[in-house]
Amino acid sequence: MDNKLKSNITSGRHWLRLVFMLLFAIILYVAMLLMWVLVALQFLFSLVTGRDNIQLRGFGEALSIFIYQMLRFLTYNSEEKPFPFADWPQPEQNYSGTAGDRPDEVEAREQPLPGEPENPEPEAGQKQKKEQESGDQGPKPSERNDSGSS
């Protein structure tokens, strides 16, 4: 048992990993600070313009993937060293379009709000307006139910 412990302690592989772990711990701290700056900028941008910034959204996704990769390396769940020893992570979605072109925005507009019926019936005023626009003035005299009058 003592030989195994001695070989582990003297192994350069473990000490080199410790150096990388310390390096990535510092980078992780900076990346988390950068993420908070990004969160604040995205909030301010959406407050001023009414919508988020696509480029910031894409960078935020790539940064969050990078943070995840660093955490995996630090916790021994991956032997692959993240950026700068690998390529910068790419976001899963394409954020190169303009606001309003994103598929998630289209889906969001097509889906009802929570608690809202999936196919809401038009309100009475909207129904009458549609009938007037189509020229329909309500039920025809032959369709009326006048059973009470003689």
N, C-alpha and C positions, 0 to 999 in steps of 0.2 A: 504494500500500500504506500509506503514512503517513497518508493521509486516512482510510482505514478504521480504522486503529488509533486515531487521534485521535478519531474519532466514537464508537468503542466505549468509550474511556476517559472521554469527557465525557458519555456517555449516562447519564441518571439511572436508567434501567431496571436496569442492572447494579449500581449502588451501592445501590439500594433492595432488590434481591434479596440483596445482601450483608448488609444490616441484618436482613432476615428470616432469613437463614441463621444469623447469630450468635444471634438470638433463639431460633430452634428448636434450635440446638446447646445452649444453656443449658437449655431446656425438656427436651430429650432426656436430659441429664445427670440432672435431677431425676426424670424419668419412670423412668429405669433404677434409681435409688435406691429409688423407690417400688415398682418391680417386685420388688426384692430383699426389701423389707419384706413385700410381699404373699406372696412365696414362703415366707418364714419363718412368717408367720401361718397360711398354709394348712397347712404342715407341722405346726405346733403344734396346730392345730385337728384335723387327722386323727389325730395322736398321742393326743390326749385323748379324742376322740369315736369314733374308728375309721373315720371317713369324712370326705371333704372338705366344705367349705362351698360351697353352690351360689352364693350371692351373691358370694363372693370369686372363684369360678371365672368367673362372668360378667364381673366387673370386670376380672379378669386377661386375659380374651380381648379385651375392649374396649381395655384399655391396650396390649396387644401389637399390636393393629391400629393404634392411634395411633402407637406407636413406629415401626412399619413405614411409615406414611404420612409421618412426619417424615424417616425415612431416604431415602425416595423423593424427597422435595423437596430434601433436602440434596445428593443425588447427581445432581440434574438429570434424574431419571427421571420427574418430575411437576412441572407448573407450578401444580398445585392446592395451596394452602396448607392444612395440616391445622388442626384445632381450635386456637385459638378462632376462626379465620376460616372454618371449616366446622362442620358438626354433629359432635357427639361420635360416634365410631364405635359401631355397634351390633353385639353378638355375633351370630354366625350361628345359634347355637342359642338356644332359649328357656330361661333359667335361673330362671324364676319359680316352678317347682314345688318340691316337697319332695324331700329325699333319698330315693332309691328309686323315684321317679317318672320318672327320666331314662331315655330310650331306650337310651343307651349302657350303663347299668347292667344293663338287661334283656339286652342283647346279650352283655355280659360274662359273665353267669351262664349263658347258654345255650351259649356257646362253650367247648370243652374247653381245658384248659391245654396249653401247648406240650409235645409229647412224649406227650400222653395220647391214646388212641384216640378217634375221633369218637363211636362208639356202644359204650362199654365193656360187656362181658358182666358180668352181676351175679356177685358172688363166690359161692362155694359156699354159705356160710352164709346169704346173702341169698336165694339161690335156694330153699334148703330152707325158709326162713321163709315165702316167698311160697307155696310148695306147701302148707305146713301151714295157712296162712290160707285158702287156697282149698279145703281139704279133700282135696287130692290127696296120697295117702300113698305115692307112687311107682308103679312099674309094677304092673299087676294080675297075678295069677298066670298068666293066660292069655298075658300079654305077655312073661313071663320066658323067658329062653333057658336051658333045663335040658338041653341036649343031652349033657352029661357024665354025668348020673345016670340009671340005669335000674332 
